[in-house]
Amino acid sequence: MSAQPSGTTPPRHPLLVLLELGRRARAARSTEELGFLVVNDSHALGAYRQAALWRADRGVDTLSGVLEPETNAPYAQWLDQACRTLAASQPEAIAVGPHHLPPALAQQWSQWLPPYALWLPFAGAGLLFATDVPWDEEAIALFKEWSDTWHYAWSRQQSSASAWSWRRLGHSIKHMLAPHPDKPWWRQRRSLAAASVGLLLFCPVRLSVLAPGELVPANPALIRSPLDGVIAQFQVQPNASVQAGQPLFYFDQAPLATRMEVAAQALATAQAEYRQYAQQALSDPKSKTQLANLGGKIEEKQAEADFARDQLQRSRVMAPQAGIALFDDPGEWIGKPVQTGERIMRIAAPGDVEVEAWLPIGDAIPLADEAEVTLYLASAPLSAVQAWLRYVAHDAVPRPDGSYAYRVRARLAAQAELRIGLKGTARLSGPWVPLVYWMLRRPLAVMRQYLGL
């Protein structure tokens, strides 16, 4: 056996590294420490350039080489969408690449990640390791075993934290309810009632508000009027399925055709006048000076004819993508003059649905990123639609009833066959607060608003 060169450390066997990582995972004292361990120290098991821990309820939770990821950064948002796609389509550990994502996400892969990645999913979360070389079967097996060990430690850490908090609360209640022989019975009962009320007032509850909500298309294609004119006829019905390139509606073409014919005649007149002066220029020097002006006039008339022809072509509006046509009664539009840029309809892709709610100014509470949003539809009050907060508008806008509210958008937690336009009541969940704060928040706000206290 040849001796190791002096000053170098012999490489450790992968199984020993796996055992060491498992021991450190079991000894971790928090889920944050476990997250840092899996994305940074897994490098001892195999080389990679980037690693990320993704959770369905929080998005990108931990990144390698970063203390705290910025959830609003373009990289974190793209990675969140990529991991959600992989979680829905790849339930097992697998080496992945750009071809496992939709084209819109795949074309940005090279901008954010190396070409080869390993996806390790588990319940409600997943691990992604990216490197510059392909993953072999041995490396995939080692990382799969390590992810199972880590996930077991992570699950135990979460359950232990929950059990510890309830155990402390139970001990406190037991101590308060224990009898004290050195006090009279009536004083013990009064103290017990006061302690119970005080304990109840400081019991943590979830701060939440209710707001009107509905299901809206997440990324619709807006169909706006391409010109000023009068709509003559619709070729689709409301809520009808359309294909890309299918005719939607067209404008009254009589004035447009007349305008194009007038422009064509003006162009022909300018061209005939130019030819006449061109022939006279052979014998009359004065006619030669008019040719430049006539040439410019021909270009002007040509531009007017091209514009009129383009307007006639644009009078027939086609669907830019496949989806469902969302608009009002066609009878309200036919014969109505519209201006350029006026919105007429929307084309929404099937299944591309999210929740929109309107949060009143008086009910505005702190809402964290990916906060829970629950929509109770009026058509199905016994079943709730779960969603995660996407954004809250910075400025309040006027509503039809005259009040001001903030626009709230939330993406659905799971794909569902829900019709766009269904309305109901949305519950927006904020942070945990004491019960006394939950009870007095609105009265205190009114007092400060009117009394200045």
Residue pairs with C-beta under 8 A, 6 or more apart in sequence:
4 10
12 44
14 45
14 46
14 138
14 142
17 44
17 45
18 45
18 142
18 145
18 146
18 149
20 44
21 37
21 41
21 42
21 44
21 45
21 146
21 149
21 150
22 146
22 149
22 150
22 153
24 37
24 41
25 34
25 37
25 38
25 149
25 150
25 153
25 154
26 153
28 34
28 37
28 153
28 157
30 157
30 161
31 154
31 157
31 158
31 161
32 62
34 150
34 153
34 154
34 157
35 53
35 61
35 62
36 62
37 150
38 51
38 53
38 62
38 127
38 147
38 150
39 51
39 52
39 53
39 62
39 63
39 64
39 127
40 51
40 64
40 65
42 48
42 51
42 129
42 143
42 146
45 142
45 143
45 146
46 129
46 139
46 142
46 143
47 131
47 133
48 118
48 129
48 130
48 131
49 114
49 130
49 131
49 132
50 63
50 64
50 113
50 114
50 129
50 130
51 63
51 64
51 127
51 128
51 129
51 130
52 60
52 62
52 63
52 64
52 79
52 83
52 127
52 128
53 60
53 61
53 62
53 63
53 125
53 126
53 127
54 60
54 61
54 79
54 80
54 83
54 87
54 125
54 126
54 127
54 128
55 61
55 124
55 125
56 84
56 87
56 124
56 125
56 413
57 124
57 370
57 388
58 370
59 71
59 76
59 80
59 369
59 370
60 69
60 71
60 76
60 79
60 80
60 83
61 69
61 125
62 69
63 69
63 76
69 76
70 76
71 77
71 80
71 369
71 370
72 369
75 112
78 105
78 108
78 112
79 112
79 128
81 105
82 101
82 105
82 109
82 128
83 126
83 128
85 100
85 101
85 102
85 105
86 96
86 100
86 101
86 119
86 121
86 126
86 128
87 121
87 126
88 415
89 100
90 96
90 100
90 119
90 121
91 121
92 121
93 118
93 119
93 120
93 121
93 140
93 143
93 144
93 147
94 118
94 119
95 116
95 117
95 118
95 119
95 134
95 135
95 140
96 117
96 118
96 119
97 109
97 115
97 116
97 117
98 106
98 107
98 109
98 110
98 115
99 106
101 109
109 115
113 130
114 130
114 131
114 132
115 132
116 130
116 131
116 132
116 133
116 134
116 135
117 128
117 129
117 130
117 131
118 128
118 129
118 130
118 131
118 135
118 139
118 140
118 143
119 126
119 127
119 128
120 126
120 127
120 128
120 129
120 143
120 144
120 147
121 127
122 147
122 148
122 151
127 147
129 143
172 199
173 199
176 192
176 195
176 196
176 199
177 192
179 188
180 188
183 191
200 435
201 434
201 435
201 436
202 434
202 435
202 436
203 434
203 435
204 432
204 433
204 434
204 435
205 432
205 433
205 434
205 435
205 438
206 429
206 430
206 431
206 432
207 365
207 429
207 430
207 431
207 432
207 433
207 437
207 438
207 441
208 365
208 427
208 428
208 429
208 430
209 359
209 363
209 364
209 365
209 427
209 428
209 430
210 363
210 425
210 426
210 427
210 428
211 357
211 358
211 359
211 360
211 363
211 405
211 408
211 425
211 426
211 428
212 357
212 358
212 423
212 424
212 425
212 426
213 355
213 356
213 357
213 358
213 373
213 375
213 408
213 423
213 424
213 425
213 426
214 355
214 356
214 357
214 421
214 422
214 423
214 424
215 353
215 354
215 355
215 356
215 375
215 377
215 385
215 418
215 419
215 420
215 421
215 422
215 423
216 353
216 354
216 355
216 356
216 420
216 421
217 326
217 346
217 348
217 349
217 352
217 353
217 354
217 420
218 352
218 353
218 354
218 411
219 349
219 352
220 323
220 326
220 346
220 347
220 348
220 349
220 352
221 319
221 320
221 321
221 323
221 346
221 347
221 348
222 343
222 346
223 248
223 317
223 319
223 320
223 343
223 344
223 345
223 346
223 347
224 340
224 341
224 342
224 343
224 344
225 338
225 339
225 340
225 341
225 342
225 344
226 314
226 315
226 317
226 340
227 251
227 311
227 314
227 315
227 340
228 337
228 338
228 339
228 340
229 251
229 252
229 255
229 256
229 315
229 337
229 338
230 251
230 252
230 335
230 336
230 337
230 338
231 249
231 250
231 251
231 252
231 333
231 334
231 335
231 336
231 338
231 344
232 249
232 250
232 251
232 252
232 253
232 334
232 335
233 249
233 250
233 334
234 248
234 249
234 330
234 333
234 334
235 246
235 247
235 248
235 249
235 250
236 242
236 246
236 247
236 248
236 249
236 325
237 325
237 330
238 325
238 326
238 327
238 328
238 329
238 330
239 324
239 325
239 326
240 324
240 325
241 322
241 323
241 324
241 325
241 350
242 248
242 319
242 322
242 323
242 324
242 325
242 347
243 319
243 322
244 319
244 320
244 321
244 322
245 318
245 319
246 318
246 319
247 316
247 317
247 318
247 319
248 317
248 318
248 319
248 325
248 345
249 317
249 330
249 333
249 344
250 315
250 316
250 317
251 315
253 312
253 315
256 308
256 311
256 312
256 315
257 312
259 308
259 311
260 305
260 308
260 309
260 311
260 312
262 308
263 301
263 304
263 305
263 307
263 308
264 305
264 308
266 301
266 304
266 305
267 298
267 301
267 302
267 304
267 305
269 301
270 294
270 297
270 298
270 301
271 298
273 294
273 297
274 291
274 294
274 295
274 297
274 298
277 287
277 290
277 291
277 294
278 291
280 287
281 287
281 288
281 291
317 344
319 325
319 347
320 347
321 347
321 349
322 347
322 349
323 347
323 348
323 349
323 350
323 352
324 347
324 348
324 349
324 350
324 420
325 345
325 346
325 347
326 345
326 346
326 347
326 348
326 420
326 421
327 333
327 344
327 345
327 346
333 344
338 344
348 420
351 415
351 417
353 412
353 416
353 418
353 420
354 387
354 390
354 409
354 410
354 411
354 412
355 373
355 375
355 385
355 387
355 408
355 409
355 410
355 411
355 412
355 426
356 407
356 408
356 409
357 373
357 375
357 407
357 408
357 410
357 426
357 428
358 399
358 405
358 406
358 407
358 408
359 392
359 405
359 406
359 408
359 428
360 403
360 404
360 405
361 396
361 403
361 404
361 405
361 406
362 442
362 445
364 406
365 428
365 430
366 430
366 431
367 389
367 392
367 428
367 430
368 389
368 430
368 431
369 389
370 388
370 389
371 388
371 389
371 428
371 429
371 430
372 386
372 387
372 388
372 389
372 428
372 429
373 386
373 387
373 388
373 389
373 408
373 410
373 426
373 427
373 428
373 429
374 384
374 385
374 386
374 387
374 426
374 427
374 429
375 384
375 385
375 387
375 424
375 425
375 426
375 427
376 384
376 385
376 424
376 425
376 426
376 427
377 383
377 385
377 422
377 423
377 424
378 422
378 423
378 424
378 425
379 422
379 424
381 424
385 412
385 416
385 418
386 412
386 413
386 414
387 410
387 411
387 412
387 413
388 410
388 411
388 413
389 408
389 409
389 410
389 428
390 409
390 410
390 411
391 408
391 409
392 406
392 407
392 408
393 406
393 407
393 408
395 406
396 404
396 405
396 406
397 404
397 405
397 406
397 407
398 404
399 405
408 426
408 428
410 426
412 418
447 453
